[in-house]
């Protein structure tokens, strides 16, 4: 009898830790069927197996798929996937997001925090903030990371949309910074755009103590679109990681096809680990397309053994002015100009943009 009871208790414990699906059936902020409740249920289910939070909202209009948050969502534990792409309804704009999360009129505010967790995936969500994200009362953070690893933000056909949110992805907050960001993958997302395909402000990425960071991939479907955004990455001081950043087939101030451009600032800033004396950490910039109204759009400093092939190209408006390279450029890197595009990449000057600044017709050099 004692053995039977032990077996039953073991099976009950196993069931509680088994993978489970939690379905969001209401766009209410809280209560049964809400996203908030689904996260609490997934957290309570343990971390032994991956849980999936999917959506089945009955009203498929934009309003019916919009969740107005009264407070931050519960902090995510490990092995959780929130997949907004499972919701029925047309995607928003050029993204594949299908569920909208709207921040309340408070600042600072974090939509969702991933704290000391691993294997968390966020797909198909639109993070939207009302008002001007550059104003002091709009200090909003869409996805916050604290000491977490193996995090996937978007993937093929499941990208997220960041609209009017100053900080899209970061581990640097108003009251806390210094945690590592290891094995972070960012693919298939749209940053700094409205659902009507017009630019919004915000959408920045700031990650410190980073390593094994993947933004985009060799397949164009995994690339990201950044419009008016700053991507600012600082490498981890730990040199044992396989690589620093692998950044491929992304679009800066261009749409997915690189045929529509936006006359906005923005760029990519990489700060490598100057103490990486073993030179085992690699930085890859492959096949990215850049256009910006500001200089310094690609700025890799102290990146050991960089690979910056001619498959990346950039356009600068106005045309770049030749200046001496910054003193902090790694001695092992290629020669950099003021706009920090190495000679292995092609900087091409497009034909003059039309007054609306939207159509890009110049031939490209790849």
TIMAR-742816 format. One line per field, with one value per residue: residue number from 1; residue in one letter; z, x negated, y negated of N, C-alpha, C in turn. Coordinates in steps of 0.05 Angstrom, whole numbers. Last residue first. Layout:
N
resi <- [NUM, ...]
resn <- [a, ...]
nzz <- [Z, ...]
nxx <- [X, ...]
nyy <- [Y, ...]
cazz <- [Z, ...]
caxx <- [X, ...]
cayy <- [Y, ...]
czz <- [Z, ...]
cxx <- [X, ...]
cyy <- [Y, ...]
***
This chain:
366
resi <- [366, 365, 364, 363, 362, 361, 360, 359, 358, 357, 356, 355, 354, 353, 352, 351, 350, 349, 348, 347, 346, 345, 344, 343, 342, 341, 340, 339, 338, 337, 336, 335, 334, 333, 332, 331, 330, 329, 328, 327, 326, 325, 324, 323, 322, 321, 320, 319, 318, 317, 316, 315, 314, 313, 312, 311, 310, 309, 308, 307, 306, 305, 304, 303, 302, 301, 300, 299, 298, 297, 296, 295, 294, 293, 292, 291, 290, 289, 288, 287, 286, 285, 284, 283, 282, 281, 280, 279, 278, 277, 276, 275, 274, 273, 272, 271, 270, 269, 268, 267, 266, 265, 264, 263, 262, 261, 260, 259, 258, 257, 256, 255, 254, 253, 252, 251, 250, 249, 248, 247, 246, 245, 244, 243, 242, 241, 240, 239, 238, 237, 236, 235, 234, 233, 232, 231, 230, 229, 228, 227, 226, 225, 224, 223, 222, 221, 220, 219, 218, 217, 216, 215, 214, 213, 212, 211, 210, 209, 208, 207, 206, 205, 204, 203, 202, 201, 200, 199, 198, 197, 196, 195, 194, 193, 192, 191, 190, 189, 188, 187, 186, 185, 184, 183, 182, 181, 180, 179, 178, 177, 176, 175, 174, 173, 172, 171, 170, 169, 168, 167, 166, 165, 164, 163, 162, 161, 160, 159, 158, 157, 156, 155, 154, 153, 152, 151, 150, 149, 148, 147, 146, 145, 144, 143, 142, 141, 140, 139, 138, 137, 136, 135, 134, 133, 132, 131, 130, 129, 128, 127, 126, 125, 124, 123, 122, 121, 120, 119, 118, 117, 116, 115, 114, 113, 112, 111, 110, 109, 108, 107, 106, 105, 104, 103, 102, 101, 100, 99, 98, 97, 96, 95, 94, 93, 92, 91, 90, 89, 88, 87, 86, 85, 84, 83, 82, 81, 80, 79, 78, 77, 76, 75, 74, 73, 72, 71, 70, 69, 68, 67, 66, 65, 64, 63, 62, 61, 60, 59, 58, 57, 56, 55, 54, 53, 52, 51, 50, 49, 48, 47, 46, 45, 44, 43, 42, 41, 40, 39, 38, 37, 36, 35, 34, 33, 32, 31, 30, 29, 28, 27, 26, 25, 24, 23, 22, 21, 20, 19, 18, 17, 16, 15, 14, 13, 12, 11, 10, 9, 8, 7, 6, 5, 4, 3, 2, 1]
resn <- [x, x, x, x, x, x, x, x, x, x, x, x, x, x, x, x, x, x, x, x, x, x, x, x, x, x, x, x, x, x, x, x, x, x, x, x, x, x, x, x, x, x, x, x, x, x, x, x, x, x, x, x, x, x, x, x, x, x, x, x, x, x, x, x, x, x, x, x, x, x, x, x, x, x, x, x, x, x, x, x, x, x, x, x, x, x, x, x, x, x, x, x, x, x, x, x, x, x, x, x, x, x, x, x, x, x, x, x, x, x, x, x, x, x, x, x, x, x, x, x, x, x, x, x, x, x, x, x, x, x, x, x, x, x, x, x, x, x, x, x, x, x, x, x, x, x, x, x, x, x, x, x, x, x, x, x, x, x, x, x, x, x, x, x, x, x, x, x, x, x, x, x, x, x, x, x, x, x, x, x, x, x, x, x, x, x, x, x, x, x, x, x, x, x, x, x, x, x, x, x, x, x, x, x, x, x, x, x, x, x, x, x, x, x, x, x, x, x, x, x, x, x, x, x, x, x, x, x, x, x, x, x, x, x, x, x, x, x, x, x, x, x, x, x, x, x, x, x, x, x, x, x, x, x, x, x, x, x, x, x, x, x, x, x, x, x, x, x, x, x, x, x, x, x, x, x, x, x, x, x, x, x, x, x, x, x, x, x, x, x, x, x, x, x, x, x, x, x, x, x, x, x, x, x, x, x, x, x, x, x, x, x, x, x, x, x, x, x, x, x, x, x, x, x, x, x, x, x, x, x, x, x, x, x, x, x, x, x, x, x, x, x, x, x, x, x, x, x, x, x, x, x, x, x, x, x, x, x, x, x, x, x, x, x, x, x]
nzz <- [-1075, -1087, -1119, -1149, -1118, -1097, -1047, -1020, -979, -978, -1000, -1040, -1058, -1051, -1103, -1105, -1052, -1048, -1010, -985, -975, -933, -926, -898, -849, -826, -794, -808, -809, -825, -807, -826, -787, -725, -689, -659, -653, -639, -609, -639, -700, -760, -786, -840, -894, -888, -925, -949, -900, -912, -933, -938, -942, -940, -938, -967, -957, -886, -832, -775, -726, -682, -632, -628, -613, -642, -697, -720, -766, -767, -767, -785, -804, -834, -865, -880, -891, -890, -882, -895, -832, -785, -728, -685, -639, -594, -591, -572, -524, -502, -490, -471, -499, -525, -563, -577, -631, -657, -711, -718, -733, -767, -831, -881, -903, -962, -996, -1012, -979, -963, -912, -911, -873, -827, -835, -836, -835, -846, -782, -733, -677, -626, -599, -586, -545, -484, -454, -436, -403, -410, -464, -504, -516, -566, -590, -639, -648, -703, -749, -755, -771, -781, -784, -813, -827, -881, -903, -870, -835, -788, -730, -682, -626, -581, -548, -498, -459, -423, -446, -495, -522, -577, -589, -601, -620, -662, -723, -793, -819, -821, -786, -738, -739, -718, -686, -712, -723, -727, -741, -680, -633, -578, -532, -501, -446, -412, -342, -307, -306, -271, -247, -254, -308, -339, -384, -419, -470, -524, -531, -504, -523, -566, -615, -625, -647, -660, -674, -716, -739, -786, -749, -686, -623, -582, -538, -494, -464, -400, -352, -319, -341, -390, -414, -467, -464, -424, -422, -404, -412, -389, -422, -492, -531, -543, -540, -539, -518, -542, -554, -580, -607, -617, -638, -582, -540, -498, -456, -433, -365, -317, -288, -312, -356, -356, -396, -392, -345, -337, -297, -316, -344, -373, -394, -459, -494, -539, -589, -633, -679, -720, -765, -798, -830, -797, -760, -790, -779, -741, -686, -652, -655, -648, -595, -550, -502, -470, -419, -388, -326, -313, -318, -276, -300, -331, -298, -303, -340, -410, -456, -513, -572, -604, -610, -641, -689, -687, -667, -609, -579, -576, -564, -559, -513, -481, -463, -427, -421, -356, -307, -281, -260, -259, -245, -295, -318, -286, -297, -351, -349, -323, -364, -405, -380, -361, -304, -293, -330, -375, -429, -474, -467, -473, -477, -452, -443, -444, -412, -389, -320, -266, -252, -265, -226, -180, -192, -192, -139, -115, -135, -111, -57, -56, -68, -25, 16, 0]
nxx <- [-531, -503, -442, -411, -358, -309, -265, -217, -212, -217, -187, -221, -268, -339, -386, -414, -461, -526, -552, -603, -617, -669, -722, -733, -679, -647, -650, -647, -701, -728, -776, -810, -794, -825, -864, -860, -794, -785, -794, -803, -766, -798, -790, -742, -703, -635, -582, -525, -471, -463, -492, -484, -519, -523, -553, -586, -640, -647, -675, -691, -741, -778, -747, -727, -736, -676, -636, -587, -548, -536, -564, -517, -448, -408, -419, -417, -442, -435, -478, -513, -542, -586, -608, -661, -687, -737, -789, -833, -856, -844, -800, -798, -760, -703, -666, -609, -573, -517, -480, -426, -394, -351, -315, -282, -273, -254, -238, -268, -283, -245, -230, -253, -302, -329, -365, -355, -398, -435, -464, -509, -532, -578, -617, -626, -634, -666, -708, -717, -678, -656, -609, -601, -544, -505, -452, -416, -366, -321, -294, -276, -296, -277, -315, -316, -294, -288, -340, -384, -425, -397, -384, -430, -454, -507, -548, -541, -542, -543, -482, -440, -387, -349, -291, -240, -226, -171, -149, -134, -80, -49, -8, -31, -96, -163, -207, -222, -202, -235, -267, -302, -350, -374, -425, -469, -466, -476, -486, -474, -478, -427, -372, -338, -327, -366, -387, -376, -324, -285, -261, -249, -204, -154, -130, -125, -149, -128, -158, -151, -142, -168, -225, -220, -224, -272, -295, -347, -392, -388, -391, -399, -342, -309, -247, -213, -197, -196, -191, -184, -154, -166, -204, -198, -204, -155, -95, -36, -33, -64, -61, -84, -55, -79, -104, -138, -188, -214, -265, -311, -317, -324, -331, -273, -241, -183, -143, -137, -154, -160, -170, -104, -39, 10, -5, -17, 12, 2, 36, 24, -4, -61, -91, -96, -77, -13, 4, 42, 111, 128, 118, 57, 6, -28, -40, -63, -110, -139, -184, -231, -231, -186, -172, -132, -68, -66, -53, 15, 55, 54, 99, 94, 128, 163, 206, 184, 177, 220, 235, 257, 236, 170, 131, 61, 16, -40, -70, -128, -176, -192, -209, -190, -121, -71, -72, -81, -31, 2, -17, -4, 52, 63, 47, 82, 143, 175, 197, 157, 136, 146, 180, 185, 189, 161, 103, 86, 30, 6, -52, -96, -94, -91, -46, -58, -95, -64, -31, -69, -84, -37, -32, -77, -64, -19, -43, -77, -39, -17]
nyy <- [-903, -963, -980, -1037, -1074, -1083, -1087, -1129, -1167, -1223, -1261, -1282, -1229, -1228, -1224, -1157, -1140, -1119, -1066, -1032, -965, -938, -940, -986, -997, -1051, -1097, -1148, -1158, -1093, -1044, -985, -926, -905, -902, -947, -974, -1043, -1088, -1132, -1136, -1160, -1225, -1232, -1250, -1252, -1222, -1259, -1267, -1201, -1141, -1072, -1010, -938, -874, -842, -846, -831, -830, -802, -816, -804, -844, -907, -960, -982, -994, -1025, -1052, -1106, -1155, -1207, -1206, -1187, -1124, -1055, -990, -921, -864, -822, -816, -818, -786, -778, -730, -714, -702, -732, -733, -782, -820, -870, -898, -876, -925, -955, -978, -1005, -1025, -1073, -1137, -1184, -1181, -1175, -1110, -1072, -1015, -972, -930, -895, -911, -980, -1018, -1031, -974, -906, -847, -805, -794, -789, -765, -782, -745, -674, -637, -660, -675, -726, -772, -821, -825, -885, -923, -954, -986, -1011, -1059, -1073, -1086, -1021, -958, -892, -831, -764, -717, -719, -713, -670, -680, -728, -771, -771, -740, -737, -719, -770, -831, -873, -905, -930, -962, -983, -1024, -1043, -1112, -1134, -1105, -1109, -1069, -1023, -1020, -1006, -1039, -1022, -1006, -943, -878, -813, -769, -759, -751, -716, -711, -691, -735, -788, -804, -866, -921, -959, -997, -1039, -1043, -990, -946, -907, -909, -926, -978, -1037, -1068, -1051, -1058, -991, -934, -868, -803, -744, -695, -682, -665, -702, -737, -727, -680, -667, -647, -682, -737, -783, -810, -848, -869, -895, -951, -1004, -1076, -1134, -1181, -1229, -1252, -1234, -1197, -1174, -1207, -1165, -1097, -1039, -969, -912, -857, -790, -743, -714, -698, -648, -625, -599, -623, -677, -724, -751, -789, -828, -868, -926, -973, -1043, -1103, -1121, -1112, -1098, -1030, -1000, -947, -896, -860, -806, -796, -807, -810, -874, -913, -915, -860, -806, -789, -730, -686, -674, -656, -698, -703, -662, -653, -600, -583, -569, -607, -663, -732, -773, -793, -859, -922, -945, -947, -943, -925, -889, -875, -849, -882, -922, -894, -835, -787, -760, -717, -695, -655, -643, -609, -592, -532, -508, -456, -429, -448, -492, -503, -524, -577, -600, -589, -620, -671, -673, -672, -720, -755, -743, -712, -671, -707, -768, -827, -858, -825, -796, -724, -677, -643, -580, -541, -475, -444, -393, -374, -381, -356, -304, -291, -292, -248, -207, -207, -192, -140, -116, -120, -87, -39, -31, -24, 24]
cazz <- [-1054, -1091, -1095, -1151, -1127, -1124, -1051, -1042, -975, -966, -978, -1017, -1063, -1043, -1083, -1119, -1069, -1045, -1035, -978, -995, -940, -938, -927, -858, -844, -782, -806, -788, -830, -805, -824, -812, -744, -707, -676, -648, -658, -595, -627, -671, -745, -775, -816, -885, -890, -903, -955, -924, -920, -913, -951, -927, -953, -924, -970, -975, -915, -843, -802, -738, -705, -641, -635, -598, -628, -681, -704, -759, -766, -746, -787, -785, -837, -842, -890, -873, -906, -871, -910, -859, -796, -755, -691, -666, -597, -599, -599, -538, -513, -502, -457, -505, -501, -557, -560, -618, -641, -697, -725, -723, -756, -801, -875, -885, -942, -983, -1033, -983, -990, -916, -906, -898, -841, -819, -851, -823, -863, -811, -742, -704, -640, -587, -603, -572, -501, -459, -463, -403, -405, -438, -500, -504, -553, -575, -628, -640, -677, -730, -767, -751, -792, -770, -808, -799, -866, -900, -885, -863, -795, -758, -692, -654, -589, -564, -513, -479, -415, -435, -481, -507, -563, -585, -612, -601, -648, -696, -771, -817, -836, -813, -753, -731, -738, -693, -691, -734, -714, -753, -708, -641, -607, -538, -518, -460, -433, -368, -311, -301, -295, -246, -227, -293, -330, -371, -391, -454, -510, -540, -501, -524, -540, -596, -634, -626, -670, -657, -706, -712, -786, -775, -704, -651, -586, -566, -497, -482, -423, -366, -315, -318, -384, -396, -456, -474, -431, -423, -400, -428, -377, -397, -469, -524, -526, -551, -535, -526, -522, -562, -556, -613, -600, -649, -610, -543, -526, -458, -452, -390, -330, -281, -291, -354, -346, -386, -401, -359, -339, -316, -323, -321, -373, -382, -433, -491, -511, -580, -607, -680, -694, -763, -779, -843, -814, -759, -776, -796, -748, -712, -653, -654, -675, -605, -579, -507, -496, -426, -405, -348, -305, -330, -285, -281, -330, -311, -290, -317, -385, -442, -484, -558, -599, -596, -613, -675, -695, -682, -627, -597, -570, -578, -558, -540, -477, -485, -428, -433, -383, -316, -303, -257, -270, -224, -275, -330, -287, -269, -343, -362, -309, -337, -408, -388, -390, -319, -290, -310, -362, -403, -475, -463, -486, -471, -473, -429, -459, -414, -407, -348, -279, -246, -280, -253, -183, -189, -217, -159, -108, -141, -140, -67, -49, -86, -51, 17, 0]
caxx <- [-533, -528, -457, -422, -386, -310, -294, -224, -202, -238, -175, -214, -246, -313, -373, -405, -437, -509, -541, -586, -613, -641, -712, -737, -706, -643, -656, -621, -685, -724, -749, -810, -800, -803, -862, -883, -813, -781, -787, -826, -768, -782, -807, -756, -726, -659, -601, -548, -487, -453, -492, -480, -506, -526, -539, -558, -628, -651, -658, -686, -715, -774, -769, -716, -749, -700, -647, -609, -559, -514, -569, -542, -469, -413, -415, -414, -439, -432, -460, -489, -539, -566, -600, -639, -684, -710, -772, -822, -858, -871, -798, -816, -788, -719, -678, -633, -584, -540, -489, -450, -394, -377, -316, -303, -263, -273, -227, -258, -302, -255, -241, -234, -292, -315, -364, -350, -379, -411, -461, -488, -529, -552, -605, -627, -641, -642, -705, -726, -686, -685, -616, -609, -570, -512, -476, -423, -394, -328, -300, -270, -300, -275, -298, -326, -301, -264, -328, -359, -432, -409, -381, -409, -447, -483, -532, -557, -530, -553, -509, -448, -411, -360, -320, -249, -232, -196, -143, -153, -93, -74, -2, -17, -68, -143, -203, -226, -201, -220, -241, -298, -330, -369, -400, -453, -481, -456, -494, -470, -502, -442, -388, -346, -331, -342, -396, -381, -347, -298, -248, -268, -231, -166, -129, -113, -154, -128, -144, -164, -132, -138, -213, -233, -217, -252, -289, -322, -377, -403, -378, -414, -360, -325, -269, -224, -180, -213, -178, -207, -149, -145, -213, -192, -228, -174, -122, -51, -20, -63, -54, -87, -60, -67, -79, -132, -167, -209, -240, -293, -329, -310, -345, -292, -252, -211, -148, -115, -164, -142, -178, -132, -57, -2, 11, -26, 10, 0, 24, 36, 25, -48, -73, -105, -96, -34, 3, 19, 90, 130, 130, 83, 27, -22, -17, -62, -85, -136, -158, -217, -244, -206, -172, -159, -84, -58, -71, -10, 57, 42, 89, 95, 111, 137, 210, 192, 153, 214, 210, 261, 260, 188, 156, 84, 26, -17, -62, -99, -168, -185, -220, -208, -149, -74, -66, -101, -55, 6, -18, -32, 38, 69, 35, 53, 126, 171, 196, 180, 133, 119, 180, 166, 200, 188, 114, 99, 49, 14, -23, -90, -93, -115, -48, -38, -104, -85, -19, -55, -104, -48, -12, -75, -88, -16, -23, -89, -57, 0]
cayy <- [-883, -948, -973, -1010, -1072, -1072, -1084, -1111, -1140, -1206, -1245, -1298, -1247, -1218, -1241, -1181, -1136, -1143, -1076, -1055, -986, -942, -916, -986, -988, -1029, -1071, -1134, -1171, -1121, -1055, -1014, -940, -909, -879, -946, -953, -1021, -1063, -1119, -1139, -1140, -1205, -1241, -1234, -1269, -1222, -1242, -1274, -1227, -1162, -1098, -1031, -964, -895, -838, -866, -827, -851, -794, -821, -786, -827, -881, -939, -988, -973, -1035, -1026, -1087, -1135, -1192, -1213, -1216, -1140, -1082, -1013, -945, -884, -826, -804, -837, -782, -795, -740, -724, -680, -737, -708, -778, -793, -851, -904, -871, -899, -960, -954, -1012, -1002, -1059, -1109, -1175, -1183, -1194, -1130, -1081, -1038, -989, -952, -892, -884, -959, -1007, -1052, -998, -930, -865, -810, -787, -808, -756, -788, -769, -698, -630, -655, -647, -720, -743, -820, -815, -857, -922, -929, -992, -985, -1054, -1060, -1107, -1047, -979, -919, -850, -790, -719, -718, -740, -671, -678, -702, -763, -789, -735, -752, -700, -751, -813, -847, -906, -906, -967, -959, -1019, -1017, -1090, -1138, -1115, -1108, -1095, -1024, -1030, -985, -1037, -1026, -1034, -962, -905, -834, -772, -753, -771, -715, -725, -674, -714, -781, -795, -838, -906, -951, -972, -1033, -1068, -1003, -970, -898, -920, -904, -954, -1016, -1079, -1043, -1080, -1016, -953, -896, -823, -768, -700, -683, -666, -682, -734, -748, -685, -681, -631, -671, -715, -758, -811, -824, -874, -869, -929, -982, -1049, -1116, -1158, -1214, -1241, -1251, -1213, -1159, -1210, -1189, -1121, -1059, -996, -928, -885, -810, -753, -715, -717, -656, -640, -587, -612, -655, -700, -754, -761, -825, -841, -908, -949, -1020, -1082, -1120, -1114, -1125, -1051, -1009, -976, -903, -885, -814, -794, -808, -787, -854, -894, -927, -889, -817, -799, -758, -691, -687, -635, -690, -718, -663, -668, -613, -593, -550, -593, -643, -705, -765, -778, -831, -903, -943, -965, -935, -949, -886, -895, -836, -856, -928, -905, -863, -788, -783, -713, -717, -649, -662, -616, -609, -549, -514, -481, -425, -423, -497, -494, -497, -558, -602, -577, -591, -661, -674, -650, -694, -757, -737, -735, -673, -682, -751, -805, -859, -839, -818, -751, -679, -669, -595, -559, -498, -450, -415, -368, -392, -385, -318, -292, -311, -274, -214, -213, -218, -160, -117, -133, -116, -49, -34, -47, 0]
czz <- [-1056, -1069, -1103, -1127, -1130, -1134, -1078, -1047, -996, -964, -966, -994, -1038, -1050, -1076, -1098, -1085, -1063, -1030, -1005, -984, -961, -944, -940, -888, -854, -800, -798, -785, -808, -813, -825, -807, -769, -727, -696, -668, -653, -613, -615, -660, -715, -759, -805, -861, -879, -909, -932, -927, -897, -926, -929, -944, -937, -940, -954, -980, -932, -874, -814, -766, -717, -663, -647, -604, -613, -668, -686, -745, -760, -744, -764, -791, -820, -849, -866, -890, -887, -889, -899, -871, -826, -763, -721, -668, -625, -604, -609, -566, -529, -517, -468, -492, -508, -532, -551, -602, -626, -683, -706, -731, -746, -792, -845, -877, -926, -961, -1022, -1006, -997, -943, -913, -892, -870, -835, -831, -840, -848, -822, -773, -716, -668, -600, -588, -590, -530, -477, -471, -431, -404, -434, -471, -497, -541, -558, -616, -629, -673, -703, -745, -765, -769, -786, -794, -793, -836, -883, -881, -881, -824, -762, -722, -662, -619, -571, -526, -491, -433, -427, -472, -490, -548, -571, -608, -615, -629, -683, -745, -793, -837, -830, -781, -747, -726, -715, -701, -711, -730, -742, -716, -671, -614, -569, -522, -476, -451, -386, -339, -303, -287, -273, -225, -265, -315, -365, -375, -428, -495, -524, -508, -523, -541, -569, -612, -636, -646, -670, -689, -700, -759, -773, -730, -664, -616, -568, -527, -485, -439, -391, -328, -314, -359, -390, -440, -462, -439, -434, -399, -428, -393, -383, -443, -500, -518, -533, -547, -521, -534, -539, -564, -587, -610, -632, -615, -573, -526, -486, -451, -407, -355, -292, -283, -335, -345, -379, -390, -367, -355, -315, -298, -331, -348, -382, -421, -462, -508, -550, -597, -654, -697, -735, -781, -823, -827, -776, -778, -780, -765, -717, -682, -656, -677, -633, -589, -537, -496, -454, -410, -363, -330, -318, -295, -293, -310, -310, -305, -301, -363, -415, -472, -528, -585, -590, -597, -646, -681, -694, -641, -616, -590, -570, -575, -537, -505, -477, -451, -433, -395, -346, -314, -282, -268, -233, -253, -310, -298, -269, -314, -354, -322, -322, -381, -391, -399, -349, -306, -309, -343, -391, -449, -464, -481, -487, -463, -451, -443, -432, -410, -364, -309, -261, -276, -270, -211, -192, -215, -185, -129, -136, -148, -97, -60, -81, -71, -10, 0]
cxx <- [-559, -532, -483, -440, -394, -339, -297, -253, -213, -231, -194, -202, -237, -292, -345, -389, -431, -485, -524, -577, -594, -639, -682, -727, -708, -670, -647, -625, -658, -707, -749, -782, -801, -812, -840, -881, -836, -803, -782, -819, -790, -785, -790, -773, -739, -682, -625, -568, -511, -456, -480, -479, -504, -511, -543, -541, -599, -636, -660, -666, -714, -747, -760, -738, -736, -710, -674, -620, -586, -524, -548, -544, -494, -437, -421, -407, -434, -426, -458, -469, -512, -564, -580, -632, -659, -708, -743, -805, -847, -873, -823, -814, -807, -749, -694, -644, -609, -549, -515, -457, -420, -374, -344, -303, -286, -261, -246, -245, -294, -277, -255, -247, -271, -307, -353, -348, -376, -389, -434, -486, -504, -553, -578, -613, -643, -651, -682, -721, -692, -696, -646, -615, -577, -541, -483, -450, -397, -359, -309, -274, -295, -277, -298, -306, -312, -269, -303, -346, -407, -415, -394, -407, -425, -478, -505, -538, -550, -543, -517, -477, -417, -386, -326, -278, -241, -201, -170, -141, -112, -87, -27, -9, -55, -115, -183, -221, -202, -221, -224, -269, -326, -345, -397, -425, -461, -470, -471, -479, -499, -466, -402, -364, -342, -348, -372, -393, -351, -322, -259, -254, -252, -196, -140, -114, -147, -131, -146, -146, -145, -126, -182, -218, -232, -246, -266, -318, -348, -384, -394, -402, -373, -342, -283, -249, -188, -195, -198, -196, -173, -137, -192, -198, -223, -199, -142, -79, -37, -50, -53, -83, -61, -74, -64, -105, -162, -185, -238, -265, -306, -324, -331, -304, -276, -218, -178, -120, -140, -155, -159, -150, -85, -18, -4, -7, 3, -5, 24, 21, 39, -18, -61, -86, -106, -51, -20, 19, 67, 107, 133, 92, 54, -1, -10, -37, -84, -109, -159, -188, -224, -216, -194, -159, -112, -76, -61, -28, 31, 46, 80, 83, 116, 118, 184, 195, 160, 188, 204, 235, 264, 211, 177, 107, 52, -8, -38, -94, -137, -174, -215, -221, -165, -103, -70, -97, -78, -19, -15, -35, 8, 54, 39, 40, 97, 153, 193, 178, 158, 115, 152, 167, 178, 201, 139, 110, 59, 34, -19, -60, -87, -115, -71, -40, -84, -95, -40, -42, -91, -69, -23, -55, -87, -40, -20, -69, -70, -17]
cyy <- [-867, -929, -959, -1005, -1042, -1067, -1070, -1110, -1120, -1177, -1226, -1282, -1261, -1238, -1230, -1197, -1161, -1140, -1100, -1067, -1007, -965, -917, -961, -987, -1021, -1048, -1105, -1157, -1132, -1084, -1025, -970, -923, -883, -922, -953, -1000, -1040, -1092, -1123, -1144, -1185, -1219, -1247, -1253, -1240, -1244, -1256, -1246, -1188, -1119, -1056, -985, -921, -857, -862, -847, -850, -813, -810, -792, -808, -863, -911, -964, -981, -1013, -1032, -1059, -1114, -1172, -1196, -1224, -1169, -1100, -1038, -969, -908, -846, -811, -829, -803, -793, -758, -737, -690, -713, -710, -752, -786, -823, -885, -875, -899, -933, -961, -987, -1009, -1037, -1095, -1146, -1176, -1199, -1149, -1104, -1047, -1014, -970, -912, -881, -932, -986, -1044, -1021, -954, -891, -825, -794, -805, -770, -778, -774, -721, -654, -651, -641, -691, -735, -791, -815, -850, -893, -931, -968, -988, -1026, -1060, -1097, -1069, -1006, -939, -877, -808, -747, -721, -740, -698, -678, -702, -736, -784, -754, -749, -713, -731, -794, -825, -878, -909, -943, -967, -993, -1010, -1065, -1114, -1119, -1117, -1094, -1051, -1034, -994, -1013, -1024, -1040, -990, -925, -860, -794, -759, -769, -734, -724, -686, -697, -761, -789, -830, -876, -935, -968, -1009, -1063, -1028, -987, -922, -905, -914, -929, -989, -1056, -1051, -1073, -1037, -980, -914, -850, -786, -724, -687, -664, -683, -711, -749, -705, -686, -642, -653, -706, -734, -784, -829, -848, -875, -902, -959, -1028, -1087, -1139, -1189, -1224, -1237, -1231, -1175, -1196, -1188, -1145, -1084, -1015, -957, -900, -838, -774, -730, -722, -675, -651, -599, -601, -646, -675, -727, -762, -795, -839, -880, -932, -998, -1058, -1120, -1111, -1129, -1077, -1029, -983, -933, -887, -839, -801, -808, -785, -830, -874, -907, -900, -847, -810, -767, -721, -691, -647, -668, -711, -677, -673, -627, -606, -559, -575, -628, -688, -736, -772, -816, -875, -924, -966, -956, -941, -911, -892, -855, -842, -902, -910, -872, -815, -789, -736, -716, -670, -651, -632, -618, -565, -533, -484, -452, -418, -471, -499, -487, -529, -581, -578, -577, -631, -663, -650, -672, -730, -737, -726, -696, -686, -725, -789, -836, -838, -835, -772, -706, -673, -621, -578, -514, -474, -419, -393, -388, -397, -348, -308, -314, -296, -241, -221, -227, -189, -139, -136, -131, -79, -46, -52, -25]
***
